[in-house]
Amino acid sequence: MIDLTVHPEPLEHAVTRARERDIVIPTFSQMRDPGTLPDAVVAELEQVGLWDVDPRNLFRITWKNEPVEKGGGFGPVNHLELPPALTGVDARIILLIGNWFPTGAHKVGAAFGCLVPRLVTGQFDPTSQRAVWPSTGNYCRGGAYDAALLGCESIAILPEGMSHERFAWLESVAGEIIRTPGSESNVKEIFDACWDLRRSGEDVVIFNQFDEFGNYLWHRTVTGPALEEVLAARLGPDDRYQGFVVATGSAGTIAAGDHLKERHPASKIGAVEAVECPTLLGSGYGSHRIEGIGDKHVPWIHNVRNTDLVIGVHDEAPMSLMRLCNEPAGRAELERRGVHADVLDRLPELGISSLANVVAAAKFARWHELGPQDVVLTVATDSVAMYHSRLRELTDERGELTATDAAVAHERWLLGTGLEYVQELDHWERKRVHNLKYFTWVEQQGKDVAELDRQWHDPDYWDAIAPLAGPIDELIVAFNDRVAAG
């Protein structure tokens, strides 16, 4: 899954590059608890902007950044609880907030989990190889950013139909950008571009988030504990944690649910997808506008045996709710409904996929008839900062948002959302979803069918991944020591 075999010569090249560029790599343990960082690192960060291409920002790959644009320290996990006046359900819906990572999205963590183990073992040579980041958006941004901080050259691959903001920022960070046909649902075209690079003979390493277990590892061992800390801080003595609901995407973030279920065995994991592309719900296909949740396949790293239900969300829901949360008529409507200013001011921290997660969390609460003592967790991957161009497009297409438009959007897509497109997975439904991996990963991408079977039948397969964080941390410490010794 994650090979930790050391390759001495390229490892020496990586150490030399890190020494030349004053690169120090944080451990998984430090990302979970940045309170353990050396005082000197914290002091240096006082002069560094959150998005600066500065190696010290590696230490800001954590859910605990102070929510400021420059010079911030660390504090509690960034999160937001949404009130019933907004969600329309009595259950408490709490989101982790990804906006306060460098690049404004938590995917820098997933990319770190994929690149760093290869770097500190010498399996990736930053002096001769380029890192390839196939993605539908934030992952390739995070990968290109991490690569720049770690002294590595990168190639970003993403569909040409993604938001303008993604491309504009990438052009300043990635060494090369490959635009593939289509948009959110065109993941196979991204994979095809990876095969083209392999066949070209160029010396590249492809970090495919959909099959890289470093993605799963980072979320299970960093995002999972962050969610656990939020529960510890917010649950009262009579409150009950009920489940974790999140769009599958690359199936990295949903791995945090495995951590939570390990500690709360009665809790559930809900996988979210667009109704317009019902891959998990109906082995179907299609296209949609929820950027960041690439589909039409089941990711290799999705632990389907641990997924309890699938929740479909119409792509119009987050598009309309984005206007509700960010335009004056929408804010006025929410104020009228009783949503307080402290929540209203933070709603721009929720991007398109984040709002899809909110809708799905509300549907999860309705499906299970949850009350005010029940807690549902989800994640806001990024903020509206990545989608201002989409807001302009909606205004051009539909006109200014009116008071009536805002009331209708809130009622139709959140307050009035029902139980449609919710499917509980029994043993055989889970196996149906799991078996869909065969067509993408065995037939198209050359995976071993025997490993596919182990994912389903071997109870230790998934639990063997999280303990690898310890040996990786040891390798990181040894790497940093060699850098400092020079």
SVG drawing of the C-alpha trace seen along z (x, -y; Angstrom):
<svg xmlns="http://www.w3.org/2000/svg" viewBox="-41 -43 69 56">
<polyline fill="none" stroke="black" stroke-width="0.4" points="0.0,0.0 2.7,-2.5 6.2,-1.3 8.8,-2.5 11.8,-0.9 14.7,-3.3 16.6,-4.2 19.9,-5.7 21.2,-7.6 18.0,-9.6 17.5,-10.1 20.8,-11.8 19.8,-14.0 16.6,-14.9 18.5,-15.7 20.9,-18.0 18.0,-19.8 16.3,-20.3 19.5,-21.6 20.0,-24.1 16.5,-25.4 16.2,-25.3 13.4,-22.8 12.2,-21.1 9.4,-18.6 6.7,-18.3 5.6,-14.9 2.1,-13.6 2.2,-13.9 3.0,-17.7 0.2,-18.1 -2.2,-16.6 -0.7,-18.7 1.1,-21.9 1.5,-22.8 4.5,-20.5 6.3,-22.6 9.7,-24.2 9.4,-27.8 11.7,-28.9 9.3,-27.6 6.4,-29.3 8.4,-32.6 9.3,-32.3 5.7,-31.9 4.9,-35.3 6.3,-36.8 4.8,-34.3 1.5,-34.7 -0.9,-31.7 -0.6,-31.2 3.1,-32.2 5.3,-29.7 7.6,-29.4 8.9,-26.0 7.8,-27.0 4.2,-26.8 4.6,-23.1 4.0,-23.5 0.6,-25.0 -0.7,-21.8 -3.0,-21.3 -6.6,-21.9 -5.5,-24.2 -4.2,-27.3 -5.2,-30.6 -7.8,-31.9 -5.8,-34.9 -4.1,-35.5 -0.7,-36.2 1.4,-35.6 -1.1,-33.3 -0.2,-30.8 -2.2,-27.8 -5.3,-27.1 -8.3,-24.7 -9.6,-22.9 -11.3,-25.3 -14.9,-24.4 -18.4,-25.8 -21.7,-24.7 -24.8,-25.5 -28.1,-26.4 -31.5,-24.8 -32.6,-28.2 -30.2,-27.6 -30.3,-23.8 -34.0,-23.1 -33.2,-20.2 -32.9,-19.9 -29.7,-17.9 -26.4,-19.7 -24.4,-19.9 -20.8,-20.7 -18.2,-21.2 -14.5,-21.2 -13.3,-24.3 -10.6,-23.8 -10.4,-27.5 -7.5,-28.1 -5.1,-25.7 -2.5,-27.1 -4.3,-27.3 -7.6,-27.6 -8.3,-23.8 -7.3,-20.8 -6.1,-18.9 -2.6,-20.2 -2.7,-17.6 -3.7,-14.7 -1.0,-15.7 1.6,-15.8 0.6,-12.3 1.3,-11.1 4.6,-13.0 6.5,-13.1 6.8,-9.3 8.3,-9.0 10.6,-11.9 12.0,-10.7 12.6,-7.2 14.3,-8.3 11.5,-6.9 11.1,-10.4 14.2,-12.3 13.4,-16.1 16.6,-16.7 15.5,-14.6 11.8,-13.7 8.6,-15.7 5.5,-15.1 2.3,-14.7 -1.0,-15.7 -4.1,-14.5 -7.2,-16.1 -10.5,-17.8 -9.3,-20.9 -8.0,-21.3 -5.8,-18.3 -3.6,-19.3 -3.5,-22.8 -2.4,-21.3 0.1,-19.0 1.7,-21.7 1.9,-23.9 3.5,-21.2 5.9,-20.3 7.0,-24.0 7.6,-24.1 9.5,-20.8 11.8,-21.8 10.1,-19.6 9.0,-20.2 5.3,-19.5 2.7,-18.9 -0.9,-19.6 -3.6,-17.8 -7.3,-19.0 -10.3,-19.3 -10.5,-22.4 -14.0,-23.2 -13.0,-23.8 -13.3,-27.3 -11.2,-30.2 -9.7,-30.7 -8.1,-27.3 -6.2,-27.8 -5.2,-31.4 -3.5,-30.4 -2.0,-27.2 -0.2,-29.2 1.9,-30.8 2.9,-27.6 2.8,-24.5 5.6,-24.0 3.2,-22.7 -0.6,-22.5 -2.3,-19.9 -6.0,-20.7 -8.1,-17.6 -11.5,-17.5 -14.7,-18.1 -15.2,-19.1 -16.1,-17.6 -17.3,-14.2 -14.5,-13.6 -12.1,-11.7 -11.1,-9.0 -9.7,-11.7 -7.4,-12.7 -6.3,-9.1 -5.7,-8.9 -3.4,-11.9 -1.4,-10.1 -1.0,-7.1 0.2,-9.5 2.9,-10.8 4.0,-7.3 4.3,-6.3 6.2,-9.5 9.3,-8.2 9.5,-11.3 10.8,-10.7 7.7,-11.4 6.0,-10.0 2.2,-10.1 0.5,-10.8 -3.1,-9.8 -5.2,-10.8 -7.8,-8.1 -5.4,-5.2 -2.7,-6.7 -3.0,-5.4 -1.1,-8.4 -4.3,-10.3 -6.2,-7.8 -3.5,-7.7 -3.4,-11.5 -7.1,-11.8 -7.5,-8.8 -4.6,-10.0 -5.0,-13.8 -8.5,-14.7 -10.1,-11.9 -8.4,-13.0 -9.3,-16.6 -13.0,-15.6 -12.6,-13.7 -11.2,-16.8 -14.3,-18.8 -16.5,-16.1 -14.7,-16.2 -15.1,-20.0 -18.7,-20.3 -20.5,-17.2 -22.5,-17.7 -23.1,-14.9 -26.4,-14.0 -25.3,-14.5 -24.8,-11.7 -22.5,-11.6 -24.4,-9.9 -22.3,-10.0 -19.9,-11.5 -21.3,-12.6 -19.0,-13.7 -18.7,-13.6 -16.6,-10.7 -14.5,-12.5 -11.1,-10.7 -12.3,-8.9 -9.5,-10.5 -11.7,-12.6 -14.2,-9.8 -11.3,-7.8 -11.7,-10.1 -14.9,-8.2 -13.0,-5.0 -11.1,-6.7 -14.4,-7.9 -16.1,-4.5 -13.2,-2.8 -13.9,-4.9 -17.7,-5.2 -18.7,-1.8 -22.4,-2.7 -21.8,-5.8 -22.4,-5.8 -20.6,-6.9 -22.6,-8.6 -21.1,-8.9 -22.4,-11.9 -22.6,-12.1 -24.4,-14.2 -27.8,-12.9 -26.9,-13.8 -24.1,-11.2 -25.4,-8.4 -22.4,-6.1 -22.9,-4.7 -26.6,-4.9 -27.3,-3.3 -24.1,-2.3 -24.9,-5.2 -23.1,-8.1 -23.7,-11.7 -22.2,-15.1 -22.7,-17.7 -21.5,-21.1 -20.3,-20.1 -16.7,-20.9 -14.2,-18.7 -16.1,-15.4 -14.9,-13.6 -16.9,-10.5 -18.1,-7.9 -15.9,-5.4 -15.3,-4.2 -11.8,-5.2 -9.4,-2.4 -8.8,-3.8 -12.5,-3.9 -13.2,-1.5 -16.7,-0.5 -17.2,2.1 -17.3,-0.8 -19.8,-2.9 -23.4,-2.7 -25.4,-4.8 -25.3,-6.9 -26.9,-10.3 -27.6,-11.9 -27.7,-15.7 -28.9,-17.7 -26.2,-19.9 -28.6,-22.8 -28.7,-22.7 -25.2,-24.0 -25.3,-26.4 -28.4,-28.1 -27.2,-27.9 -23.9,-29.5 -25.9,-32.5 -28.0,-32.4 -24.9,-32.5 -23.0,-35.2 -25.3,-37.7 -27.1,-40.5 -30.7,-39.2 -29.6,-35.8 -28.1,-37.3 -31.3,-39.3 -33.3,-36.1 -31.2,-34.2 -31.3,-37.1 -35.1,-37.1 -35.1,-33.3 -33.1,-34.0 -29.5,-33.1 -27.2,-35.2 -24.5,-37.4 -21.6,-35.3 -22.7,-32.5 -23.7,-34.7 -20.2,-36.2 -18.6,-32.8 -20.8,-31.3 -18.4,-32.4 -16.0,-29.8 -18.2,-27.2 -17.6,-26.4 -19.7,-24.4 -18.9,-20.9 -19.1,-22.1 -22.7,-23.2 -23.4,-19.8 -22.1,-18.2 -24.4,-20.4 -27.5,-19.4 -26.5,-15.7 -25.9,-16.1 -29.4,-17.6 -30.8,-14.6 -28.9,-12.2 -30.5,-13.9 -34.0,-13.6 -33.4,-10.0 -32.5,-9.0 -35.0,-11.3 -32.3,-13.0 -33.0,-15.5 -31.3,-18.4 -28.9,-16.2 -27.6,-14.4 -24.5,-15.5 -23.6,-15.0 -20.1,-15.9 -19.0,-16.9 -16.3,-18.9 -16.0,-22.2 -13.1,-21.5 -12.8,-25.0 -14.5,-28.4 -16.3,-30.6 -12.9,-32.2 -12.6,-29.5 -16.0,-30.2 -16.5,-34.0 -16.5,-33.4 -19.3,-30.9 -21.3,-33.5 -20.8,-35.9 -21.9,-33.3 -25.1,-32.6 -25.9,-36.4 -25.3,-36.8 -27.5,-33.8 -30.3,-34.4 -30.1,-38.1 -29.6,-39.5 -30.8,-37.4 -34.1,-38.8 -35.7,-38.4 -38.1,-35.9 -35.3,-34.0 -33.5,-33.8 -36.5,-32.5 -37.2,-29.9 -33.6,-28.7 -33.5,-28.3 -36.9,-26.5 -36.4,-24.3 -32.8,-23.2 -32.3,-23.1 -35.3,-23.6 -37.5,-21.5 -35.0,-18.8 -36.5,-15.4 -35.6,-11.7 -35.2,-11.2 -32.0,-9.7 -30.9,-8.1 -30.0,-4.5 -28.9,-2.4 -26.3,0.2 -26.6,3.7 -23.9,6.3 -24.8,7.0 -25.3,3.3 -21.8,2.6 -20.4,5.4 -22.2,4.1 -20.5,0.7 -17.1,2.3 -17.3,4.5 -17.5,1.3 -13.8,0.8 -13.0,3.7 -13.9,1.9 -11.8,-1.2 -8.9,0.2 -8.3,3.7 -9.5,3.4 -8.3,-0.2 -5.5,-0.9 -3.8,2.4 -4.5,3.2 -4.4,6.7 -7.8,8.4 -6.4,10.4 -5.8,7.1 -9.3,6.0 -10.6,9.2 -8.4,8.5 -10.0,5.1 -13.3,6.8 -12.4,10.0 -9.4,9.2 -10.5,7.4 -6.9,6.2 -6.4,4.6 -7.7,1.2 -6.6,1.1 -3.0,1.8 -2.7,-1.6 -3.0,-4.0 -0.1,-2.5 2.2,-3.4 2.1,-7.1 4.6,-6.1 7.3,-4.7 6.9,-7.6 7.3,-10.1 10.6,-8.3 11.8,-8.6 10.8,-12.3 12.8,-12.9 15.8,-11.1 15.5,-13.1 15.4,-16.4 18.4,-15.3 20.5,-14.6 19.5,-18.0 20.5,-19.8 23.8,-17.8 25.1,-19.2"/>
</svg>
